[in-house]
């Protein structure tokens, strides 16, 4: 097969191209998805077209329409396979070039020639010099000087401490969740730390050293029954690996003796010595005491995980311990006041204590902790984060020996915000009532069925009503103070208003699956969070203040009479029928409950429209839930079965405005969830038992009226 070398970006463009049976994609959409300019995409497409021509593939470009691969699916799959083995030419963008150059400079023990960078990165001397300006600025933050000498190359001047600090920062700046997992978890020998070969920053760490460090650290921590948080463990692995790497080439760090004299004879120093001795044996090197002190500082500043009933080994200093308790109490009061919420949460206090004890030690020793999700925390919990950033420094200065010369970094504030956010959401997710409406095309079938399932799964959801999508309007949303609409069809095209501007709504399947429940959970979390963080605690005071929109006068005999007449008429006209699996369920259902040809045609049309909107078959129950609303035919009910397959059917037709029939049919839909025998009764066509179920629903409805 003839090949023409592609770049990574060009390969990514090809992978976005649809086949001939799919909608073509435009250049602007490709550019937007890959964060490129239209001009860049057009230029790359010239190379891509050549690659297609050389390999006898057809690429179609239609002006004003878009681009697609004019091949069948099997050939497109072959193209994808070819791209996997294609010798892709890597193109370094500026951020990648800077990371590459920094990693080489920080791990080299001498100057690096210009041509090493220009040749590997495929850039000009001019581009390299422009990159070196940014690199010099970055290094200056760590007191490292960039040196360029004609004939010698590029190098850096710095003490060992600055180099280590810069290395660690460079690694953490490029440590996303996937790479964090790769470092922390145990993986197969062939793939150990594969990310090092994929990302040049991590070439500063010898993967064999990292593996041995993990092995040593895991052994000592196990012997001492210590479990570190993920961040603390990762910090130790990175720190020790870099230290070993530097020691092996004769580079050592030095500490001011008097400044860290207090670390000797501490529990942390004893632990660090154990780790050091094991490392010396593993790597056949001599590790000086200053390095051991650095490791002990990491341990003292580490988040050590303890269980609910575990004794924290670091509660030996009662003064520090009570300081932390006072800090927690003060922070809780501030957050409770800000968001009008009570946080009686033992887990919150335990988590804050476990975080604050080492955090104060980190601040004392000027050690930094990195929060990999800080920006996400600031965005999601803006008000909470801002409040903590305002009050935490004052509280810490008050209850610890630290003073205002010690800055409390945002990374620490971010971790505290996460602990409080988790506690708040645990509280509001249970206690805050979320008022929802369920909707389906008719409002009497699947909407009532899904509302029952939702109420069973979520304690804090109150289903206010089950409505037809045609009846959703601004008045219902405002009068009932609705938080969320859950619908079985997309209601946007049916609503009289732009519903998305009024209230959140989601579309779920008629038989709720785990994806649907997850979608509902995500939305109610978001709504709960908004209620708290927007300080919207005027709440609905009490659920009891919201009564049903239909107010029943229990002394009104007319209501009871009307209910009795309508339900009795439905009960007396219940039909039972058999059907074949090959039958059109809309046709056979309309025939069963109609009294003449005119009714049959009208009912069939009603059921057909409902079927086209979302289907009538519930796979979970192997049952057709055939339902709809008519204007003047009358309310009808029927049960059907297929003798051959055991499939069943419930047929329900309600008159528009007949709340009695709608209520009866909604309750019958709920029975599908609550009473597992219902489907069996239909499958075996046990008519009396089915009648008894309907009669019980009617009686329960009557009791609610007269109560």
Secondary structure, DSSP 8 states (H G I E B T S, - for coil): ------BHHHHHHHHH-EETTS--B-HHHHHHHTT--HHHHHHHHHHHHHHHHHTT--EEEETTTEEEE-S-HHHHHHHHHHHHHS--B----HHHHHHHHHHHHHH-SS-B-HHHHHHHHT--HHHHHHHHHHHHHHHHTTT-EEEEETTTEEEEE--HHHHHHHHHHHHHHT--HHHHHHHHS---GGGTTTHHHHSGGGGGS-HHHHHHHHHHHHHHHHHTT--B-HHHHHHHHHHHHHHHHHHHTT------TTTTGGGTTSHHHHHHHHHHHHHHHHHT----HHHHHHHHHHHHTS-B---TT---TT---HHHHHHHHHHHHHHHHHHHHHHT-----HHHHHHHHHHHHHHHHHHHTT-----TTHHHHHHHTHHHHHHHHHHHHHHHHHHSS--TTS---HHHHHHHHHHHHHHHHHHHHHHS-EEEEEEESSSSSHHHHHHHHHHHH-TTEEEEEEEEGGG--HHHHHHTT--EEEESS--TTT-SS-HHHHSEEEE--SS--HHHHHHHHHHHHHHHHHHHHTT---TTS-GGG---SS---TT-HHHHHHHHHHHHHHHHT-EEEE--TTS-HHHHHHHHH-SSHHHHHHHHHHHHHHHHHH-SEETTTTEEEEEEEESSS--EEEEEE-TTT--EEEEEEEETT-HHHHHHHHHHHHHHHH-THHHHHHHTT-HHHHHHHHHHHHHHHHHHHH-
